[in-house]
Amino acid sequence: MTSSSSSPIRSCPDCFTGTIHTAQPVGHVEILHDVPTYITRGEESSSSLSAPAPSNSTIVFLTDGFGTKLVNNKLLADQYAARTGLRVLVPDLLPGGGVPLVMLSLSATLTRPVAWYNLLGQIRRVWAAARLMSILLPFSFRVRRLYPAVLGYVRAVRASLPLGAKLGLAGFCLGGHWSSRICGASAVEGDGDDDGNDDSAGQLVDAHFTAHPSSVAPDEFAAFARRFRVPFSLALGDRDQMMSVEQAHEVEASLRGVFEDEPERLEVRLYEKCGHGFALRADPNETGENEGAERALEQAVNWFRKFLN
């Protein structure tokens, strides 16, 4: 398998469930490499933390399917920036800026238990399913063709970094599909596939973290990682509908083969009582998920501090 091939984009019911958080982002939006981009260094978020020294290195944060419409993505980017001292970029690359937030309520209606004799409840579920599919199908069709634009953006960021600066990649759900794949890409386009096969072009990404990635087959993680052996950190819930615990162990085993000579460049962590999307959309009132989200945040921060600072 080459880095240019990958599984088709797909989703699970948990891709569109979760809680919208209520804090205020501290970054700003500007056009960067022709893409509206949320840019944060997390200064205000770091007031109660031991803030690290600012760095010239950068993290590109690839969101879930809600994109920058979901404030959670910006808030988590703020936390990454505050705790690492790195600049964090959240590009608005998804069609329409991401799926509308109404998907959260539609999914809740669809998955809420309803007695078979509750006619009104059953009608609501059918309506929610029809509405959800009317949004999801065209969105899914459009994102299938988006990878070259995502890769192009990451390459443009890399090319613009000052000498000695490093590039990290964080991907969540749909973004985790792209971030995993991009780890097999070179810094500039080669003459072969769309990821570039010219290794002389240099490594694009210096460190990678992904939480509950979607649409990546277990054997693909190793295929994408093998070319440049980009340090890889994975956070996954034990209730993830996109990847079972058994598959997570399979992923870890295959990646250990890739990083056999450098085991410190691999980290796979499973979080109990956490489902798909927990690192971004955990309910603050659900202790298990909320604790898992905080620990996944610490996992990512420590990973980027280790390899980007």
Contacts in CASP RR format, 6 or more apart in sequence:
PFRMAT RR
TARGET T0000
AUTHOR 0000-0000-0000
METHOD contacts of the structure
MODEL  1
MTSSSSSPIRSCPDCFTGTIHTAQPVGHVEILHDVPTYITRGEESSSSLS
APAPSNSTIVFLTDGFGTKLVNNKLLADQYAARTGLRVLVPDLLPGGGVP
LVMLSLSATLTRPVAWYNLLGQIRRVWAAARLMSILLPFSFRVRRLYPAV
LGYVRAVRASLPLGAKLGLAGFCLGGHWSSRICGASAVEGDGDDDGNDDS
AGQLVDAHFTAHPSSVAPDEFAAFARRFRVPFSLALGDRDQMMSVEQAHE
VEASLRGVFEDEPERLEVRLYEKCGHGFALRADPNETGENEGAERALEQA
VNWFRKFLN
1 219 0 8 1.000
1 220 0 8 1.000
1 223 0 8 1.000
2 193 0 8 1.000
2 195 0 8 1.000
2 197 0 8 1.000
2 223 0 8 1.000
3 181 0 8 1.000
3 184 0 8 1.000
3 185 0 8 1.000
3 193 0 8 1.000
3 195 0 8 1.000
3 196 0 8 1.000
3 223 0 8 1.000
3 224 0 8 1.000
3 227 0 8 1.000
4 193 0 8 1.000
4 194 0 8 1.000
4 195 0 8 1.000
4 196 0 8 1.000
6 147 0 8 1.000
6 177 0 8 1.000
6 181 0 8 1.000
6 215 0 8 1.000
6 216 0 8 1.000
6 220 0 8 1.000
7 177 0 8 1.000
7 215 0 8 1.000
7 216 0 8 1.000
7 217 0 8 1.000
7 220 0 8 1.000
8 144 0 8 1.000
8 215 0 8 1.000
9 140 0 8 1.000
9 143 0 8 1.000
9 144 0 8 1.000
9 174 0 8 1.000
9 177 0 8 1.000
9 214 0 8 1.000
9 215 0 8 1.000
10 140 0 8 1.000
10 214 0 8 1.000
10 215 0 8 1.000
11 136 0 8 1.000
11 140 0 8 1.000
11 174 0 8 1.000
11 214 0 8 1.000
12 214 0 8 1.000
12 241 0 8 1.000
12 242 0 8 1.000
12 276 0 8 1.000
13 107 0 8 1.000
13 110 0 8 1.000
13 111 0 8 1.000
13 241 0 8 1.000
14 240 0 8 1.000
14 241 0 8 1.000
14 242 0 8 1.000
14 275 0 8 1.000
14 276 0 8 1.000
14 277 0 8 1.000
15 64 0 8 1.000
15 65 0 8 1.000
15 173 0 8 1.000
15 174 0 8 1.000
15 214 0 8 1.000
15 242 0 8 1.000
15 276 0 8 1.000
15 277 0 8 1.000
16 99 0 8 1.000
16 103 0 8 1.000
16 104 0 8 1.000
16 106 0 8 1.000
16 107 0 8 1.000
16 132 0 8 1.000
16 136 0 8 1.000
17 104 0 8 1.000
17 107 0 8 1.000
17 108 0 8 1.000
17 111 0 8 1.000
17 281 0 8 1.000
18 104 0 8 1.000
18 277 0 8 1.000
18 281 0 8 1.000
18 282 0 8 1.000
18 283 0 8 1.000
19 281 0 8 1.000
19 282 0 8 1.000
19 283 0 8 1.000
19 284 0 8 1.000
20 70 0 8 1.000
20 71 0 8 1.000
20 72 0 8 1.000
20 101 0 8 1.000
20 104 0 8 1.000
20 281 0 8 1.000
21 71 0 8 1.000
21 72 0 8 1.000
21 75 0 8 1.000
21 284 0 8 1.000
23 71 0 8 1.000
23 75 0 8 1.000
25 38 0 8 1.000
25 40 0 8 1.000
25 71 0 8 1.000
25 74 0 8 1.000
25 75 0 8 1.000
25 77 0 8 1.000
25 78 0 8 1.000
26 40 0 8 1.000
26 42 0 8 1.000
26 43 0 8 1.000
26 44 0 8 1.000
26 45 0 8 1.000
26 78 0 8 1.000
27 38 0 8 1.000
27 39 0 8 1.000
27 40 0 8 1.000
27 41 0 8 1.000
27 42 0 8 1.000
27 74 0 8 1.000
27 78 0 8 1.000
28 38 0 8 1.000
28 39 0 8 1.000
28 40 0 8 1.000
29 36 0 8 1.000
29 37 0 8 1.000
29 38 0 8 1.000
29 39 0 8 1.000
29 92 0 8 1.000
30 36 0 8 1.000
30 37 0 8 1.000
30 39 0 8 1.000
31 37 0 8 1.000
32 39 0 8 1.000
32 89 0 8 1.000
32 91 0 8 1.000
32 157 0 8 1.000
33 153 0 8 1.000
33 156 0 8 1.000
33 157 0 8 1.000
33 160 0 8 1.000
35 91 0 8 1.000
35 92 0 8 1.000
35 93 0 8 1.000
35 153 0 8 1.000
36 68 0 8 1.000
36 91 0 8 1.000
36 92 0 8 1.000
37 89 0 8 1.000
37 90 0 8 1.000
37 91 0 8 1.000
37 92 0 8 1.000
38 68 0 8 1.000
38 73 0 8 1.000
38 74 0 8 1.000
38 77 0 8 1.000
38 89 0 8 1.000
38 90 0 8 1.000
38 91 0 8 1.000
38 92 0 8 1.000
39 87 0 8 1.000
39 88 0 8 1.000
39 89 0 8 1.000
39 90 0 8 1.000
40 74 0 8 1.000
40 77 0 8 1.000
40 78 0 8 1.000
40 81 0 8 1.000
40 87 0 8 1.000
40 88 0 8 1.000
40 90 0 8 1.000
41 54 0 8 1.000
41 81 0 8 1.000
41 82 0 8 1.000
41 85 0 8 1.000
41 86 0 8 1.000
41 87 0 8 1.000
41 88 0 8 1.000
42 78 0 8 1.000
42 79 0 8 1.000
42 81 0 8 1.000
42 82 0 8 1.000
42 88 0 8 1.000
43 82 0 8 1.000
44 78 0 8 1.000
45 78 0 8 1.000
45 79 0 8 1.000
45 81 0 8 1.000
45 82 0 8 1.000
46 82 0 8 1.000
46 83 0 8 1.000
49 82 0 8 1.000
49 83 0 8 1.000
51 82 0 8 1.000
51 85 0 8 1.000
52 83 0 8 1.000
52 84 0 8 1.000
52 85 0 8 1.000
52 305 0 8 1.000
52 309 0 8 1.000
53 85 0 8 1.000
54 85 0 8 1.000
55 84 0 8 1.000
55 85 0 8 1.000
55 86 0 8 1.000
55 87 0 8 1.000
55 165 0 8 1.000
55 308 0 8 1.000
55 309 0 8 1.000
56 161 0 8 1.000
56 162 0 8 1.000
56 164 0 8 1.000
56 165 0 8 1.000
57 86 0 8 1.000
57 87 0 8 1.000
57 161 0 8 1.000
57 165 0 8 1.000
57 166 0 8 1.000
57 167 0 8 1.000
57 168 0 8 1.000
57 206 0 8 1.000
57 308 0 8 1.000
57 309 0 8 1.000
58 86 0 8 1.000
58 87 0 8 1.000
58 88 0 8 1.000
58 89 0 8 1.000
58 157 0 8 1.000
58 161 0 8 1.000
58 165 0 8 1.000
58 166 0 8 1.000
58 167 0 8 1.000
58 168 0 8 1.000
59 77 0 8 1.000
59 80 0 8 1.000
59 81 0 8 1.000
59 84 0 8 1.000
59 86 0 8 1.000
59 87 0 8 1.000
59 88 0 8 1.000
59 89 0 8 1.000
59 167 0 8 1.000
59 168 0 8 1.000
59 169 0 8 1.000
59 170 0 8 1.000
59 304 0 8 1.000
59 308 0 8 1.000
60 88 0 8 1.000
60 89 0 8 1.000
60 91 0 8 1.000
60 153 0 8 1.000
60 154 0 8 1.000
60 157 0 8 1.000
60 167 0 8 1.000
60 168 0 8 1.000
60 169 0 8 1.000
60 170 0 8 1.000
61 73 0 8 1.000
61 76 0 8 1.000
61 77 0 8 1.000
61 80 0 8 1.000
61 88 0 8 1.000
61 89 0 8 1.000
61 90 0 8 1.000
61 170 0 8 1.000
61 171 0 8 1.000
62 91 0 8 1.000
62 150 0 8 1.000
62 169 0 8 1.000
62 170 0 8 1.000
62 171 0 8 1.000
62 172 0 8 1.000
62 174 0 8 1.000
62 175 0 8 1.000
62 176 0 8 1.000
62 178 0 8 1.000
62 179 0 8 1.000
63 70 0 8 1.000
63 73 0 8 1.000
63 90 0 8 1.000
63 94 0 8 1.000
63 171 0 8 1.000
63 172 0 8 1.000
63 173 0 8 1.000
63 174 0 8 1.000
63 175 0 8 1.000
64 70 0 8 1.000
64 73 0 8 1.000
64 172 0 8 1.000
64 173 0 8 1.000
64 174 0 8 1.000
64 175 0 8 1.000
64 277 0 8 1.000
64 280 0 8 1.000
64 281 0 8 1.000
65 94 0 8 1.000
65 98 0 8 1.000
65 99 0 8 1.000
65 143 0 8 1.000
65 173 0 8 1.000
65 174 0 8 1.000
65 175 0 8 1.000
66 72 0 8 1.000
66 73 0 8 1.000
66 98 0 8 1.000
66 99 0 8 1.000
66 101 0 8 1.000
66 103 0 8 1.000
67 73 0 8 1.000
67 92 0 8 1.000
67 94 0 8 1.000
67 97 0 8 1.000
67 98 0 8 1.000
67 99 0 8 1.000
68 74 0 8 1.000
68 90 0 8 1.000
68 92 0 8 1.000
68 97 0 8 1.000
68 98 0 8 1.000
69 97 0 8 1.000
69 98 0 8 1.000
69 99 0 8 1.000
69 100 0 8 1.000
69 101 0 8 1.000
70 101 0 8 1.000
70 280 0 8 1.000
70 281 0 8 1.000
72 280 0 8 1.000
72 281 0 8 1.000
73 90 0 8 1.000
73 172 0 8 1.000
73 280 0 8 1.000
74 90 0 8 1.000
76 279 0 8 1.000
76 280 0 8 1.000
76 297 0 8 1.000
77 88 0 8 1.000
77 90 0 8 1.000
78 88 0 8 1.000
79 297 0 8 1.000
79 301 0 8 1.000
80 86 0 8 1.000
80 88 0 8 1.000
80 170 0 8 1.000
80 297 0 8 1.000
80 300 0 8 1.000
80 301 0 8 1.000
80 304 0 8 1.000
81 87 0 8 1.000
81 88 0 8 1.000
83 297 0 8 1.000
83 301 0 8 1.000
83 305 0 8 1.000
84 301 0 8 1.000
84 304 0 8 1.000
84 305 0 8 1.000
84 308 0 8 1.000
84 309 0 8 1.000
85 309 0 8 1.000
86 304 0 8 1.000
86 308 0 8 1.000
86 309 0 8 1.000
89 157 0 8 1.000
91 150 0 8 1.000
91 153 0 8 1.000
93 146 0 8 1.000
93 149 0 8 1.000
93 150 0 8 1.000
93 153 0 8 1.000
94 143 0 8 1.000
94 146 0 8 1.000
94 174 0 8 1.000
95 139 0 8 1.000
95 142 0 8 1.000
95 143 0 8 1.000
95 146 0 8 1.000
98 139 0 8 1.000
99 135 0 8 1.000
99 136 0 8 1.000
99 139 0 8 1.000
100 135 0 8 1.000
102 131 0 8 1.000
102 135 0 8 1.000
103 132 0 8 1.000
103 135 0 8 1.000
103 136 0 8 1.000
106 128 0 8 1.000
106 131 0 8 1.000
106 132 0 8 1.000
106 135 0 8 1.000
107 128 0 8 1.000
107 132 0 8 1.000
109 124 0 8 1.000
109 125 0 8 1.000
109 128 0 8 1.000
110 125 0 8 1.000
110 128 0 8 1.000
110 129 0 8 1.000
110 132 0 8 1.000
112 125 0 8 1.000
114 121 0 8 1.000
114 122 0 8 1.000
114 124 0 8 1.000
114 125 0 8 1.000
116 122 0 8 1.000
143 174 0 8 1.000
147 178 0 8 1.000
147 181 0 8 1.000
147 194 0 8 1.000
148 194 0 8 1.000
150 178 0 8 1.000
150 182 0 8 1.000
151 178 0 8 1.000
151 182 0 8 1.000
151 185 0 8 1.000
151 194 0 8 1.000
151 195 0 8 1.000
154 167 0 8 1.000
154 169 0 8 1.000
154 182 0 8 1.000
154 185 0 8 1.000
154 204 0 8 1.000
154 205 0 8 1.000
155 185 0 8 1.000
155 187 0 8 1.000
155 188 0 8 1.000
155 189 0 8 1.000
155 204 0 8 1.000
157 167 0 8 1.000
158 167 0 8 1.000
158 187 0 8 1.000
158 204 0 8 1.000
159 187 0 8 1.000
159 188 0 8 1.000
161 167 0 8 1.000
166 206 0 8 1.000
166 207 0 8 1.000
166 307 0 8 1.000
166 308 0 8 1.000
167 204 0 8 1.000
167 205 0 8 1.000
167 206 0 8 1.000
167 308 0 8 1.000
168 205 0 8 1.000
168 206 0 8 1.000
168 207 0 8 1.000
168 208 0 8 1.000
168 209 0 8 1.000
168 304 0 8 1.000
168 307 0 8 1.000
168 308 0 8 1.000
169 179 0 8 1.000
169 182 0 8 1.000
169 183 0 8 1.000
169 205 0 8 1.000
169 207 0 8 1.000
169 208 0 8 1.000
169 209 0 8 1.000
170 179 0 8 1.000
170 208 0 8 1.000
170 209 0 8 1.000
170 210 0 8 1.000
170 300 0 8 1.000
170 304 0 8 1.000
171 178 0 8 1.000
171 179 0 8 1.000
171 209 0 8 1.000
171 210 0 8 1.000
171 211 0 8 1.000
171 213 0 8 1.000
172 210 0 8 1.000
172 211 0 8 1.000
172 212 0 8 1.000
172 213 0 8 1.000
172 277 0 8 1.000
172 279 0 8 1.000
172 280 0 8 1.000
173 212 0 8 1.000
173 213 0 8 1.000
173 214 0 8 1.000
173 276 0 8 1.000
173 277 0 8 1.000
173 280 0 8 1.000
174 214 0 8 1.000
174 215 0 8 1.000
175 210 0 8 1.000
175 213 0 8 1.000
175 214 0 8 1.000
176 210 0 8 1.000
176 211 0 8 1.000
176 213 0 8 1.000
176 214 0 8 1.000
176 216 0 8 1.000
177 213 0 8 1.000
177 214 0 8 1.000
177 215 0 8 1.000
177 216 0 8 1.000
179 208 0 8 1.000
179 210 0 8 1.000
179 213 0 8 1.000
180 208 0 8 1.000
180 210 0 8 1.000
180 213 0 8 1.000
180 216 0 8 1.000
180 220 0 8 1.000
180 221 0 8 1.000
180 224 0 8 1.000
181 195 0 8 1.000
181 216 0 8 1.000
181 220 0 8 1.000
181 224 0 8 1.000
182 195 0 8 1.000
182 204 0 8 1.000
182 205 0 8 1.000
183 204 0 8 1.000
183 205 0 8 1.000
183 208 0 8 1.000
183 224 0 8 1.000
183 225 0 8 1.000
183 227 0 8 1.000
183 228 0 8 1.000
183 230 0 8 1.000
183 232 0 8 1.000
184 195 0 8 1.000
184 204 0 8 1.000
184 205 0 8 1.000
184 224 0 8 1.000
184 225 0 8 1.000
184 227 0 8 1.000
184 228 0 8 1.000
184 230 0 8 1.000
185 195 0 8 1.000
185 196 0 8 1.000
185 204 0 8 1.000
185 205 0 8 1.000
186 195 0 8 1.000
186 196 0 8 1.000
186 197 0 8 1.000
186 198 0 8 1.000
186 199 0 8 1.000
186 201 0 8 1.000
186 202 0 8 1.000
186 203 0 8 1.000
186 204 0 8 1.000
186 228 0 8 1.000
187 201 0 8 1.000
187 202 0 8 1.000
187 203 0 8 1.000
187 204 0 8 1.000
188 196 0 8 1.000
188 198 0 8 1.000
188 201 0 8 1.000
188 202 0 8 1.000
189 196 0 8 1.000
189 201 0 8 1.000
190 196 0 8 1.000
190 197 0 8 1.000
190 198 0 8 1.000
190 201 0 8 1.000
191 197 0 8 1.000
191 198 0 8 1.000
192 198 0 8 1.000
199 227 0 8 1.000
202 228 0 8 1.000
203 228 0 8 1.000
203 230 0 8 1.000
204 228 0 8 1.000
205 228 0 8 1.000
205 230 0 8 1.000
206 230 0 8 1.000
206 231 0 8 1.000
206 307 0 8 1.000
206 308 0 8 1.000
207 230 0 8 1.000
207 231 0 8 1.000
207 233 0 8 1.000
207 303 0 8 1.000
207 304 0 8 1.000
207 306 0 8 1.000
207 307 0 8 1.000
207 308 0 8 1.000
208 230 0 8 1.000
208 231 0 8 1.000
208 232 0 8 1.000
208 233 0 8 1.000
209 233 0 8 1.000
209 234 0 8 1.000
209 235 0 8 1.000
209 299 0 8 1.000
209 300 0 8 1.000
209 303 0 8 1.000
209 304 0 8 1.000
210 232 0 8 1.000
210 233 0 8 1.000
210 234 0 8 1.000
210 235 0 8 1.000
211 234 0 8 1.000
211 235 0 8 1.000
211 236 0 8 1.000
211 277 0 8 1.000
211 278 0 8 1.000
211 279 0 8 1.000
211 280 0 8 1.000
211 296 0 8 1.000
211 300 0 8 1.000
212 235 0 8 1.000
212 236 0 8 1.000
212 237 0 8 1.000
212 240 0 8 1.000
212 242 0 8 1.000
212 243 0 8 1.000
212 275 0 8 1.000
212 276 0 8 1.000
212 277 0 8 1.000
212 278 0 8 1.000
212 279 0 8 1.000
213 234 0 8 1.000
213 242 0 8 1.000
213 243 0 8 1.000
214 242 0 8 1.000
214 276 0 8 1.000
215 242 0 8 1.000
218 243 0 8 1.000
218 247 0 8 1.000
218 250 0 8 1.000
218 251 0 8 1.000
218 254 0 8 1.000
219 254 0 8 1.000
221 232 0 8 1.000
221 234 0 8 1.000
221 251 0 8 1.000
221 254 0 8 1.000
221 255 0 8 1.000
222 251 0 8 1.000
222 254 0 8 1.000
222 255 0 8 1.000
222 257 0 8 1.000
222 258 0 8 1.000
225 232 0 8 1.000
225 255 0 8 1.000
225 258 0 8 1.000
225 259 0 8 1.000
226 258 0 8 1.000
229 258 0 8 1.000
229 259 0 8 1.000
229 262 0 8 1.000
229 265 0 8 1.000
230 265 0 8 1.000
231 265 0 8 1.000
231 266 0 8 1.000
231 303 0 8 1.000
231 306 0 8 1.000
231 307 0 8 1.000
232 255 0 8 1.000
232 259 0 8 1.000
232 265 0 8 1.000
232 266 0 8 1.000
232 267 0 8 1.000
233 266 0 8 1.000
233 267 0 8 1.000
233 268 0 8 1.000
233 269 0 8 1.000
233 299 0 8 1.000
233 300 0 8 1.000
233 303 0 8 1.000
234 248 0 8 1.000
234 251 0 8 1.000
234 252 0 8 1.000
234 267 0 8 1.000
234 268 0 8 1.000
234 269 0 8 1.000
235 269 0 8 1.000
235 271 0 8 1.000
235 279 0 8 1.000
235 296 0 8 1.000
235 299 0 8 1.000
235 300 0 8 1.000
236 243 0 8 1.000
236 248 0 8 1.000
236 268 0 8 1.000
236 269 0 8 1.000
236 270 0 8 1.000
236 271 0 8 1.000
237 270 0 8 1.000
237 271 0 8 1.000
237 272 0 8 1.000
237 274 0 8 1.000
237 275 0 8 1.000
237 276 0 8 1.000
237 278 0 8 1.000
238 245 0 8 1.000
238 270 0 8 1.000
238 271 0 8 1.000
238 272 0 8 1.000
238 273 0 8 1.000
238 274 0 8 1.000
238 275 0 8 1.000
239 273 0 8 1.000
239 274 0 8 1.000
239 275 0 8 1.000
239 276 0 8 1.000
240 248 0 8 1.000
240 274 0 8 1.000
240 275 0 8 1.000
240 276 0 8 1.000
240 277 0 8 1.000
241 275 0 8 1.000
241 276 0 8 1.000
242 276 0 8 1.000
243 251 0 8 1.000
245 270 0 8 1.000
248 268 0 8 1.000
248 270 0 8 1.000
251 268 0 8 1.000
252 266 0 8 1.000
252 268 0 8 1.000
255 266 0 8 1.000
255 268 0 8 1.000
256 263 0 8 1.000
256 266 0 8 1.000
258 266 0 8 1.000
259 265 0 8 1.000
259 266 0 8 1.000
267 299 0 8 1.000
267 303 0 8 1.000
269 295 0 8 1.000
269 296 0 8 1.000
269 299 0 8 1.000
271 278 0 8 1.000
271 292 0 8 1.000
271 295 0 8 1.000
271 296 0 8 1.000
272 288 0 8 1.000
273 288 0 8 1.000
273 289 0 8 1.000
274 282 0 8 1.000
274 288 0 8 1.000
274 289 0 8 1.000
274 292 0 8 1.000
274 293 0 8 1.000
275 289 0 8 1.000
278 289 0 8 1.000
278 292 0 8 1.000
278 293 0 8 1.000
278 296 0 8 1.000
279 292 0 8 1.000
279 293 0 8 1.000
279 296 0 8 1.000
279 297 0 8 1.000
280 293 0 8 1.000
282 289 0 8 1.000
282 290 0 8 1.000
282 292 0 8 1.000
282 293 0 8 1.000
283 289 0 8 1.000
283 290 0 8 1.000
284 290 0 8 1.000
END
